[in-house]
Amino acid sequence: MQPTLNEKVICADGFSMSVQANENAYCSPRMNGATLYVEVEVGFPTEREELIMPWAESPARPTDTVYAYVPASVVTNVIAKHGGMVSGEVPSGVARLEAGSWSHKYSSQEI
């Protein structure tokens, strides 16, 4: 069975990245169709993203490298930091935070 590749994640602020998990990707578990991935492969973000730099294969080229075994929770945080997803796909284990669907604006009286 050939692994299915996810569509590139595009966030509300224009940031994008590839997020993959399959038998050929740097992920855990390293298999196709897992119920839950705890680590995933991130690739070729459109800009340097400090949250994933510890996993960069080539830190000198942050937009032209792969990030191996990135914890799914870190990828979720990257998506949140960039305003949520407007399009794309993420593997199971990475929260699909769609732009505008999860944020709440607090007034100064609520804080």
Contacts in CASP RR format, 6 or more apart in sequence:
PFRMAT RR
TARGET T0000
AUTHOR 0000-0000-0000
METHOD contacts of the structure
MODEL  1
MQPTLNEKVICADGFSMSVQANENAYCSPRMNGATLYVEVEVGFPTEREE
LIMPWAESPARPTDTVYAYVPASVVTNVIAKHGGMVSGEVPSGVARLEAG
SWSHKYSSQEI
1 32 0 8 1.000
3 22 0 8 1.000
3 23 0 8 1.000
3 24 0 8 1.000
3 25 0 8 1.000
3 32 0 8 1.000
4 22 0 8 1.000
4 32 0 8 1.000
5 20 0 8 1.000
5 22 0 8 1.000
6 18 0 8 1.000
6 19 0 8 1.000
6 20 0 8 1.000
6 21 0 8 1.000
6 88 0 8 1.000
6 89 0 8 1.000
6 90 0 8 1.000
6 91 0 8 1.000
7 87 0 8 1.000
7 88 0 8 1.000
7 89 0 8 1.000
8 16 0 8 1.000
8 17 0 8 1.000
8 18 0 8 1.000
8 88 0 8 1.000
9 16 0 8 1.000
9 17 0 8 1.000
9 18 0 8 1.000
9 19 0 8 1.000
9 79 0 8 1.000
9 85 0 8 1.000
9 87 0 8 1.000
9 88 0 8 1.000
9 89 0 8 1.000
9 90 0 8 1.000
10 16 0 8 1.000
10 85 0 8 1.000
10 86 0 8 1.000
10 87 0 8 1.000
10 88 0 8 1.000
11 79 0 8 1.000
11 82 0 8 1.000
11 83 0 8 1.000
11 84 0 8 1.000
11 85 0 8 1.000
11 86 0 8 1.000
11 99 0 8 1.000
12 82 0 8 1.000
12 83 0 8 1.000
12 84 0 8 1.000
12 85 0 8 1.000
12 86 0 8 1.000
12 99 0 8 1.000
12 100 0 8 1.000
13 82 0 8 1.000
13 83 0 8 1.000
14 46 0 8 1.000
14 82 0 8 1.000
14 86 0 8 1.000
15 45 0 8 1.000
15 46 0 8 1.000
15 47 0 8 1.000
15 49 0 8 1.000
15 82 0 8 1.000
16 45 0 8 1.000
16 46 0 8 1.000
17 42 0 8 1.000
17 43 0 8 1.000
17 44 0 8 1.000
17 45 0 8 1.000
17 46 0 8 1.000
17 49 0 8 1.000
17 78 0 8 1.000
18 41 0 8 1.000
18 42 0 8 1.000
18 43 0 8 1.000
18 44 0 8 1.000
19 40 0 8 1.000
19 41 0 8 1.000
19 42 0 8 1.000
19 43 0 8 1.000
19 75 0 8 1.000
19 89 0 8 1.000
19 90 0 8 1.000
19 91 0 8 1.000
19 94 0 8 1.000
20 27 0 8 1.000
20 40 0 8 1.000
20 41 0 8 1.000
20 42 0 8 1.000
20 43 0 8 1.000
20 91 0 8 1.000
21 27 0 8 1.000
21 34 0 8 1.000
21 37 0 8 1.000
21 40 0 8 1.000
21 41 0 8 1.000
21 91 0 8 1.000
21 92 0 8 1.000
22 31 0 8 1.000
22 32 0 8 1.000
22 33 0 8 1.000
23 30 0 8 1.000
23 31 0 8 1.000
23 32 0 8 1.000
25 40 0 8 1.000
25 41 0 8 1.000
26 39 0 8 1.000
26 41 0 8 1.000
26 66 0 8 1.000
26 68 0 8 1.000
26 69 0 8 1.000
27 37 0 8 1.000
27 39 0 8 1.000
27 40 0 8 1.000
27 41 0 8 1.000
27 69 0 8 1.000
27 91 0 8 1.000
28 37 0 8 1.000
28 38 0 8 1.000
28 39 0 8 1.000
28 69 0 8 1.000
29 37 0 8 1.000
29 38 0 8 1.000
33 92 0 8 1.000
34 91 0 8 1.000
34 92 0 8 1.000
35 92 0 8 1.000
36 92 0 8 1.000
36 93 0 8 1.000
37 72 0 8 1.000
37 91 0 8 1.000
37 92 0 8 1.000
37 93 0 8 1.000
37 94 0 8 1.000
38 71 0 8 1.000
38 72 0 8 1.000
38 93 0 8 1.000
39 69 0 8 1.000
39 70 0 8 1.000
39 71 0 8 1.000
39 72 0 8 1.000
40 69 0 8 1.000
40 70 0 8 1.000
40 72 0 8 1.000
40 75 0 8 1.000
40 90 0 8 1.000
40 91 0 8 1.000
40 93 0 8 1.000
40 94 0 8 1.000
41 66 0 8 1.000
41 67 0 8 1.000
41 68 0 8 1.000
41 69 0 8 1.000
41 70 0 8 1.000
42 52 0 8 1.000
42 55 0 8 1.000
42 66 0 8 1.000
42 67 0 8 1.000
42 70 0 8 1.000
42 75 0 8 1.000
42 78 0 8 1.000
43 65 0 8 1.000
43 66 0 8 1.000
43 67 0 8 1.000
44 63 0 8 1.000
44 64 0 8 1.000
44 65 0 8 1.000
44 66 0 8 1.000
45 52 0 8 1.000
45 62 0 8 1.000
45 63 0 8 1.000
46 63 0 8 1.000
47 62 0 8 1.000
47 63 0 8 1.000
48 62 0 8 1.000
48 63 0 8 1.000
49 62 0 8 1.000
49 78 0 8 1.000
49 81 0 8 1.000
51 74 0 8 1.000
51 77 0 8 1.000
51 78 0 8 1.000
51 81 0 8 1.000
52 67 0 8 1.000
52 70 0 8 1.000
52 74 0 8 1.000
52 75 0 8 1.000
52 78 0 8 1.000
53 59 0 8 1.000
53 62 0 8 1.000
55 67 0 8 1.000
55 68 0 8 1.000
55 69 0 8 1.000
55 70 0 8 1.000
56 62 0 8 1.000
56 65 0 8 1.000
56 67 0 8 1.000
57 65 0 8 1.000
57 66 0 8 1.000
57 67 0 8 1.000
57 68 0 8 1.000
58 64 0 8 1.000
58 65 0 8 1.000
59 65 0 8 1.000
72 91 0 8 1.000
72 93 0 8 1.000
72 94 0 8 1.000
75 90 0 8 1.000
75 94 0 8 1.000
76 94 0 8 1.000
76 95 0 8 1.000
76 97 0 8 1.000
79 85 0 8 1.000
79 90 0 8 1.000
79 94 0 8 1.000
79 95 0 8 1.000
79 97 0 8 1.000
80 97 0 8 1.000
80 102 0 8 1.000
83 97 0 8 1.000
83 99 0 8 1.000
83 100 0 8 1.000
83 103 0 8 1.000
84 97 0 8 1.000
84 98 0 8 1.000
84 99 0 8 1.000
84 100 0 8 1.000
84 102 0 8 1.000
85 96 0 8 1.000
85 97 0 8 1.000
85 98 0 8 1.000
85 99 0 8 1.000
86 98 0 8 1.000
86 99 0 8 1.000
90 96 0 8 1.000
END
